[in-house]
Amino acid sequence: MAKLYFYYASMNAGKSSNLLQAAFNYGERGMKVMLWTAALDNRPGFGAISSRIGLASDAHRFDDKTQIGRAVIEQHEETPLACVFVDEAQFLTKEQVWQLARLADEHDIPVICYGLRTDFQGELFPGSATLLGIADKLVELKAVCHCGKKATMNMRVDESGKAVVEGAQTEIGGNDRYVALCRKHFAEARKKAVNSQ
């Protein structure tokens, strides 16, 4: 029976490169897959799914109105799919996560999601919260803080590298806007930023 997987981590843990490698492995065996990513990231020079190590692939893009389940079923009826991959899964809605679960449960299509667990304030993203609640298998990918400990938090920084403690939950950016930290250094950076206001 197919399963719904959630691979989660802080930024810079290799989520996108892991996804692209897994999709490549399916393709190498002649199996068809369908790739999805959030439509939010429209920065110039970025492939639909791209990793920091240079891997990239086009993908279907979703926003909060996209009926991912219906689109996958239509594709599956035309060309059977061996797997569905979703990058930036933190941006899925609760309903979209349930659509993905039904693909596994009712259509026997494995679904592998990759995303952040928490935002720059340490709060769960809606898509991640639902995936953590209902996924069949949870896998944590590891990133490293500057101190050498496991990085579990995503610190948003300003142009001078100082912690940002307020703002919208979603702001697109890479290493110029976010730093992966362990919980201790995340809390210290936030406290320093609040005290300097």
Secondary structure, DSSP 8 states (H G I E B T S, - for coil): ---EEEEEESTTSSHHHHHHHHHHHHHHTT--EEEEEETT---TT--SEE-TTS-EE--EEE-TT--HHHHHHHHHHHS--SEEEESSGGGS-HHHHHHHHHHHHHH---EEEEEESB-TTS-B-HHHHHHHHH-SEEEE--EE-TTSSEE-EEEEB-TTS-B--SS-S----STTTEEEE-HHHHHHHHHHHHHT-
